[in-house]
Amino acid sequence: MSKLAFVTGITGQDGSYLSELLLEKRYKVYGIVRRTSLVYTFSRLEHIRDKLNLEYGDLTDGSSITNIIHKIINENTDFSVLEIYNLAAQSHVKISFDIPEYTSLVDGIGTLKILEAIRVLSKDIQDKIKFYQAGTSEMYGEVIETPQKETTPFNPQSPYACAKVYSHFLVKNYREGYGLYACNGILFNHESPRRGANFVTAKIINGIKDIVKGKIPFLQLGNIHSKRDWGHSKDYVEGMWLMLQQEKPDDYVLATGVTTTVQEFIEKAFKSVNIEIEWEGKGEDECAINKVDGTILVVIDKKYFRPCEVDLLLGDPSKAREKLGWKLNYDLDGLIKDMFEND
């Protein structure tokens, strides 16, 4: 009997790595793409595109979600499992303040549409479906305890985080109320060479590449003192898959258990290209200069600050390690190395 997977957000960083993993494990992989998706997003899938079954749809359109799920079921009458991974999102925190309604529709109501599509299926089909919801450490917001674990109360500080909290409790409700196999992954920051260019780690790495090539004089960044728990996307998609292989559904934190400031990430990234930097000034006047020649390499621009900052995120992955057997293959230095060496 065949194993099926349906991935929303398949053109993204996590979607592309997850698709590779699922294909290696001999799943038949379906994905949803929007007609408005930018062409460059398909670059993450070009090497496996002929092995994927891509369908047009949108999480804001419930009928398209329902139709795709029905199509998958009707095309594959003899299957043992259909794993649905909901990775699609408007996931940029700062942008969520500019488009809060759209963020809520995709990141919150979109999850509801998928859960409802599963709920109304016949029991024999429903019992073959496992659902994964991509949660985020941003749900913890202004943290109530450190490190953050599955039982830590949420305190969201952005429209993005609020929508994700809504989705988290929807999954829990449908699991407990309707008996669906549905899991929440609470994933801390995870990066890769495929990270979107508007996220801070990619902005730092790509900016340093451009500085070295002489394309730009310096980096412009926002809050460099926020602390994050950074891992590699490849490790985290393995954790997603492991969650859906368990006998009973549950919620899990995926994190490294190590926190690093944006400032420290910048220092490590410059050091990777043999540039030593030091910091001068305070607040908006703070900057990083090249230790050798005094050239300014990083400046602070207040336009990159969020309306509500989240200062510290540090996850406790003990449950995932113990119950899933999940482990990390990349530390922060390995992540930065991979981001520099692979575009």
C-alpha positions as CSV (number, residue, x, y, z in Angstrom):
1,M,0.0,0.0,0.0
2,S,1.2,3.5,-0.9
3,K,2.2,6.3,1.5
4,L,0.9,9.7,0.6
5,A,1.9,13.2,1.7
6,F,0.2,16.5,1.0
7,V,2.4,19.6,1.8
8,T,1.1,23.1,1.9
9,G,3.9,25.7,1.6
10,I,5.8,23.2,-0.5
11,T,7.7,26.0,-2.3
12,G,9.2,27.3,0.9
13,Q,12.4,26.5,2.8
14,D,10.8,23.7,5.0
15,G,8.5,22.5,2.2
16,S,11.4,21.8,-0.1
17,Y,13.5,20.0,2.4
18,L,10.5,18.0,3.7
19,S,9.6,17.0,0.1
20,E,13.2,15.7,-0.4
21,L,12.9,13.7,2.8
22,L,9.5,12.2,1.9
23,L,10.6,11.2,-1.6
24,E,13.6,9.5,-0.1
25,K,11.2,7.6,2.1
26,R,9.1,6.6,-1.0
27,Y,6.1,8.7,-0.4
28,K,4.0,10.0,-3.2
29,V,4.1,13.7,-2.6
30,Y,1.5,16.3,-3.4
31,G,1.9,20.0,-2.9
32,I,-0.3,23.2,-3.2
33,V,1.0,26.2,-5.0
34,R,-0.6,29.6,-5.6
35,R,-0.9,31.0,-9.1
36,T,0.5,34.2,-7.6
37,S,3.6,32.5,-6.3
38,L,6.8,34.2,-7.4
39,V,8.8,32.3,-9.9
40,Y,11.9,32.3,-7.8
41,T,10.2,30.2,-5.1
42,F,10.1,27.3,-7.5
43,S,13.9,27.3,-7.6
44,R,13.9,25.3,-4.3
45,L,12.0,22.5,-6.1
46,E,13.5,22.5,-9.6
47,H,15.7,19.5,-8.9
48,I,12.7,17.3,-7.7
49,R,9.8,19.0,-9.5
50,D,9.2,16.1,-11.9
51,K,8.7,13.8,-8.9
52,L,6.1,16.0,-7.3
53,N,2.3,16.4,-7.9
54,L,1.7,20.1,-7.7
55,E,-1.9,21.5,-7.5
56,Y,-3.0,25.1,-7.7
57,G,-4.9,26.3,-4.6
58,D,-4.8,28.7,-1.7
59,L,-5.3,28.4,2.1
60,T,-7.8,31.3,1.9
61,D,-10.0,29.3,-0.4
62,G,-11.5,26.3,1.5
63,S,-13.0,24.8,-1.7
64,S,-9.5,24.4,-3.3
65,I,-8.2,22.7,-0.1
66,T,-11.2,20.3,0.0
67,N,-10.9,19.6,-3.8
68,I,-7.2,18.8,-3.6
69,I,-7.7,16.4,-0.6
70,H,-10.5,14.6,-2.4
71,K,-8.4,14.4,-5.6
72,I,-5.6,12.8,-3.7
73,I,-7.9,10.2,-2.1
74,N,-9.7,9.4,-5.3
75,E,-6.4,9.0,-7.3
76,N,-5.0,6.6,-4.7
77,T,-7.6,4.0,-3.6
78,D,-5.1,1.7,-2.0
79,F,-3.0,3.8,0.5
80,S,-2.0,3.1,4.1
81,V,-1.6,6.7,5.2
82,L,-2.0,10.3,4.0
83,E,0.2,12.7,6.0
84,I,-0.9,16.4,5.7
85,Y,1.8,18.9,6.6
86,N,0.5,22.5,6.9
87,L,3.6,24.6,6.4
88,A,2.0,27.4,4.4
89,A,2.0,30.8,6.2
90,Q,2.7,34.5,6.0
91,S,5.6,33.9,8.3
92,H,7.4,37.3,8.4
93,V,6.7,38.8,11.9
94,K,7.3,42.4,11.0
95,I,5.2,42.2,7.8
96,S,2.3,40.7,9.8
97,F,1.9,44.1,11.4
98,D,1.4,45.6,7.9
99,I,-1.0,42.9,6.7
100,P,-2.6,41.5,9.9
101,E,-5.9,40.5,8.3
102,Y,-4.3,38.5,5.5
103,T,-1.8,36.9,8.0
104,S,-4.8,35.8,10.2
105,L,-6.7,34.4,7.2
106,V,-3.7,32.3,6.0
107,D,-2.1,31.4,9.3
108,G,-5.3,30.9,11.3
109,I,-8.4,30.3,9.3
110,G,-6.4,28.4,6.7
111,T,-5.7,25.8,9.4
112,L,-9.4,25.6,10.2
113,K,-10.2,24.9,6.6
114,I,-7.9,21.9,6.4
115,L,-9.1,20.5,9.7
116,E,-12.7,20.8,8.6
117,A,-11.9,19.2,5.3
118,I,-10.5,16.2,7.2
119,R,-13.3,16.2,9.8
120,V,-16.1,15.7,7.2
121,L,-14.5,12.7,5.5
122,S,-15.8,9.2,6.1
123,K,-14.3,7.5,9.2
124,D,-12.4,4.9,7.3
125,I,-10.6,7.6,5.3
126,Q,-10.2,9.9,8.3
127,D,-8.4,7.1,10.2
128,K,-5.7,7.0,7.5
129,I,-5.0,10.7,7.8
130,K,-2.3,12.3,10.0
131,F,-2.1,16.1,10.3
132,Y,0.9,18.2,11.2
133,Q,0.6,21.9,12.1
134,A,3.6,24.2,11.9
135,G,3.7,26.2,15.0
136,T,6.4,28.7,16.0
137,S,8.4,29.9,19.0
138,E,7.0,33.4,18.4
139,M,3.8,32.1,20.1
140,Y,5.7,32.4,23.4
141,G,6.4,36.1,22.7
142,E,7.3,38.0,25.9
143,V,8.3,34.8,27.6
144,I,6.8,33.7,30.9
145,E,9.5,31.1,31.6
146,T,12.9,30.1,30.2
147,P,13.6,27.7,28.5
148,Q,10.2,27.4,26.8
149,K,8.7,23.9,26.6
150,E,5.4,22.4,25.5
151,T,3.6,23.5,28.7
152,T,4.9,27.0,28.7
153,P,2.0,29.5,28.4
154,F,1.8,31.5,25.2
155,N,2.1,35.3,25.2
156,P,2.1,36.4,21.5
157,Q,3.5,39.8,20.5
158,S,2.5,40.0,16.8
159,P,-0.4,39.3,14.5
160,Y,1.6,36.4,13.1
161,A,2.1,34.8,16.5
162,C,-1.6,35.4,17.5
163,A,-2.8,33.6,14.3
164,K,-0.4,30.7,15.1
165,V,-1.7,30.4,18.7
166,Y,-5.3,30.2,17.3
167,S,-4.1,27.4,15.0
168,H,-2.4,25.6,17.8
169,F,-5.5,25.4,19.9
170,L,-7.7,24.5,16.9
171,V,-5.4,21.4,16.4
172,K,-5.7,20.5,20.0
173,N,-9.5,21.0,19.9
174,Y,-10.0,18.8,16.8
175,R,-7.7,16.2,18.2
176,E,-9.5,16.0,21.5
177,G,-13.0,16.7,20.2
178,Y,-13.1,14.7,17.0
179,G,-10.4,12.2,17.5
180,L,-8.2,13.4,14.6
181,Y,-4.6,12.4,14.5
182,A,-3.3,16.0,14.6
183,C,0.1,17.3,16.0
184,N,1.5,20.7,16.7
185,G,5.2,21.3,16.1
186,I,6.4,24.3,18.1
187,L,9.5,25.1,16.0
188,F,12.2,27.6,17.1
189,N,14.1,29.5,14.5
190,H,15.5,27.3,11.8
191,E,17.5,28.5,8.8
192,S,19.2,27.2,5.7
193,P,20.6,28.3,2.3
194,R,17.0,28.3,1.2
195,R,15.8,30.8,3.8
196,G,13.8,33.7,2.3
197,A,16.0,36.8,1.6
198,N,13.9,39.0,3.9
199,F,14.7,37.0,7.1
200,V,17.5,38.3,9.2
201,T,19.9,35.3,9.0
202,A,19.6,35.3,5.2
203,K,19.9,39.1,5.1
204,I,23.1,38.9,7.1
205,I,24.7,36.1,5.1
206,N,23.7,37.5,1.7
207,G,24.7,41.0,2.8
208,I,28.2,39.8,3.8
209,K,28.6,38.1,0.5
210,D,27.7,41.4,-1.2
211,I,30.1,43.4,1.0
212,V,32.9,41.0,0.1
213,K,32.1,41.3,-3.6
214,G,32.0,45.1,-3.3
215,K,28.3,45.4,-4.2
216,I,27.2,47.2,-1.0
217,P,29.2,49.1,1.7
218,F,27.5,47.8,4.8
219,L,24.6,45.9,6.4
220,Q,21.5,47.7,7.7
221,L,19.8,45.9,10.5
222,G,17.3,46.4,13.4
223,N,17.4,44.9,16.9
224,I,20.8,43.1,17.1
225,H,20.4,42.3,20.8
226,S,17.4,39.9,20.5
227,K,18.3,36.3,21.4
228,R,17.2,33.4,19.3
229,D,17.5,29.6,19.3
230,W,18.7,28.8,15.7
231,G,18.8,25.4,14.1
232,H,18.9,24.0,10.5
233,S,15.8,23.4,8.5
234,K,17.0,19.9,7.5
235,D,17.0,18.8,11.1
236,Y,13.6,20.3,11.8
237,V,11.7,18.7,8.9
238,E,13.0,15.3,10.2
239,G,11.3,16.2,13.5
240,M,8.0,17.0,11.7
241,W,8.1,13.6,10.0
242,L,8.9,11.8,13.3
243,M,5.9,13.4,15.0
244,L,3.5,11.7,12.5
245,Q,5.2,8.3,13.0
246,Q,4.1,7.9,16.6
247,E,1.2,5.7,17.8
248,K,-0.6,8.7,19.4
249,P,-0.6,12.3,18.3
250,D,1.0,14.9,20.5
251,D,2.7,18.3,20.5
252,Y,6.4,18.8,20.5
253,V,9.0,21.6,20.8
254,L,11.9,21.4,18.3
255,A,14.8,23.6,19.3
256,T,18.6,23.4,19.8
257,G,18.5,24.5,23.5
258,V,21.1,27.1,22.8
259,T,20.4,30.8,22.5
260,T,22.5,33.3,20.5
261,T,22.1,37.1,19.9
262,V,21.7,38.5,16.5
263,Q,24.9,40.4,17.2
264,E,26.8,37.1,17.9
265,F,25.4,35.6,14.7
266,I,26.8,38.6,12.8
267,E,30.2,38.2,14.4
268,K,30.3,34.5,13.6
269,A,29.2,35.2,10.0
270,F,31.9,37.8,9.4
271,K,34.5,35.5,11.0
272,S,33.5,32.8,8.5
273,V,34.9,35.1,5.7
274,N,38.0,36.0,7.8
275,I,36.7,39.5,8.8
276,E,37.0,40.4,12.5
277,I,34.6,43.1,13.6
278,E,34.1,45.2,16.8
279,W,31.2,47.3,18.0
280,E,31.1,51.0,18.7
281,G,28.3,53.3,20.0
282,K,25.0,52.5,21.6
283,G,21.3,52.3,20.6
284,E,20.6,53.5,17.1
285,D,24.1,54.8,16.9
286,E,25.7,51.4,17.4
287,C,27.7,50.0,14.5
288,A,30.2,47.3,13.6
289,I,33.6,48.2,12.1
290,N,36.3,46.2,10.5
291,K,39.1,45.7,13.1
292,V,41.8,46.0,10.5
293,D,40.8,49.2,8.6
294,G,38.0,50.7,10.6
295,T,35.5,50.4,7.7
296,I,31.8,50.5,8.9
297,L,30.2,47.1,8.1
298,V,27.0,47.2,10.1
299,V,24.6,50.1,11.0
300,I,21.4,50.1,12.9
301,D,18.2,51.4,11.1
302,K,15.1,51.9,13.3
303,K,12.8,51.0,10.4
304,Y,13.7,47.4,10.9
305,F,12.5,47.4,14.5
306,R,9.2,45.6,15.3
307,P,6.3,47.4,17.0
308,C,6.6,44.8,19.8
309,E,10.0,43.2,20.2
310,V,10.5,39.6,21.4
311,D,13.8,39.7,23.2
312,L,14.5,36.1,24.2
313,L,13.5,32.7,22.8
314,L,15.2,29.5,24.0
315,G,13.6,26.1,23.6
316,D,13.7,22.9,25.6
317,P,13.6,20.0,23.1
318,S,13.8,17.3,25.8
319,K,10.5,15.7,24.9
320,A,11.3,15.4,21.2
321,R,14.7,13.9,22.0
322,E,13.3,11.4,24.4
323,K,10.0,10.4,22.7
324,L,10.8,10.9,19.0
325,G,14.5,10.1,19.1
326,W,15.1,13.4,17.4
327,K,18.6,14.6,17.1
328,L,20.5,17.5,15.6
329,N,23.1,17.2,12.8
330,Y,24.0,20.9,12.6
331,D,25.2,23.4,15.3
332,L,25.2,27.1,14.6
333,D,28.7,27.1,13.1
334,G,27.7,24.3,10.7
335,L,24.5,26.2,9.8
336,I,26.4,29.4,9.0
337,K,29.0,27.4,6.9
338,D,26.2,25.7,4.9
339,M,24.5,29.1,4.3
340,F,27.7,30.5,2.9
341,E,28.7,27.5,0.8
342,N,25.3,26.7,-0.8
343,D,23.0,29.2,-2.5
